[in-house]
Amino acid sequence: MSLSRRHLPPLSWLTAFEAVARLGSVTDAAHELDLTQSAVSRQIAKLEALTGRVLFERDRKRLRVTARGAAYAAEVRGALAQIQTATIALQTNPDGGALNLACLPSLGTHWLAPRLPGFLRQHPGISVNMSTRLAPFDFAEQNFHAAILHGQGGWPGVEVLKLWDEHMIAVATPDLLAQNEMAHLPRLQIETRPDAWPSWFETQSLPAPGRPAMVVDQFGTMLRAAQAGLGVALVPDYLARPEALPDGLQIAKDTQPVAVGAYYLLWPEARADYPALVAFRDWLTEASAERFTL
C-alpha cells in the first residue's frame, strides 16, 4: 500500500504532539525531546494546520488536549510504539524479528511452551516474547502482534484463526470420585466458562445440581483446589493428559467431555503480513492439528 505524503505528518510533529498531549505542557515536552519550547509549539501548530483540527485548548500557560486530540494522540502513541518496537527488533535481530504474543496462562504453560522449541528450531532468527492475558483486549493499546485466546469467535477489528474446540473433562481426587454421585459432589468452576457445568450435566443426561460451584479465575488455582479435595474440576483436555494432570487427581470414569468454545489465534489486520507472525501462524496451524489422546 502506497502512502500519500499529503496525509503523512513528519515524525517530529507527531512526537511533539504526543509528548504535549501526554504531559500537558510544552515546557515538559520540550525538556523530554531536547527541543526549545518554540520548536515544539511550531510543530504542533503545523500539525493542527495539516489536520484542520484544534488539538489543544489554550489555558494560560498550559495546553489541554481536546477530545478529538486525545483520541488522535492514542492512535499516534500506538503507531510510535510499533515503530520503536520494529526498530529495536531490526537492531537486535535483523534476520528474524520479535513476536510479541499474548496467551492464556495455562495454555501457554502446558501446551504452547513445550512446543515452542520446535518453532524456534525452524525459525532461529525469531524471538518470542510471551505474556499472559485472560481476556480479549484492544491491540491498539497493547504492544502485541498476536494473541491466543478462548471464546466463541466474533471479535471485531481483528483477523482470527480457529485452532481447536475446547473439550472439558471432569477430574477430582479418587476419594471424592468414589462417592459416585456426581450431582451431589462439590464442584469447581472457572469464571470464564459459566455454562460449562450445565452443559456437562446435560451431556451426561444428569440433572443439574442445585448447589452453586466454587468459582476461581485460573485453571492452575482450580487444579490445586481439586487436589485439596475441594471439588470436581472441569479442565481442558490438554490439562487432563497424564503428563499435565497433577498428582492425586484422576479423570471421572464413564463420563463424556463437553465442548465449551474454542481456542483462536487473533492478530490486528494491520500486522497480518508481519514476517514473524506469518511464520508463527503457519507453524501453529500445523501444531494445533494434533489431537489430544488420553
Buried (B, 14 or more C-beta within 10 A) or exposed (E): EEEEEEEEBEEBBBBBBBBBBBBBBBEBBBBBBEBEBEBBBBBBEBBBEBBEEEBBEEEEEBBEBBEEBEEBBBEBBBBBBBEEBEEEBEEEBEEBBBBBBBBBBBBBBBBBEEEBEEBBEEBEEBBBEBBEBBEBBEBBEBBBBBBBBBBEEEBEEBBBBEBBEBBBBBBBBEEBBEEEEBEEBBBBBBEBBEEBBEBBBEBBEEEEBEEEBEEBEBBBBBBBBBBEEBBBBBBBBBBBBEEBBEEBBBBBEEBEBBEBBBBBBBBBEBBBEBEBBEBBBEBBEEBBEEEBEE
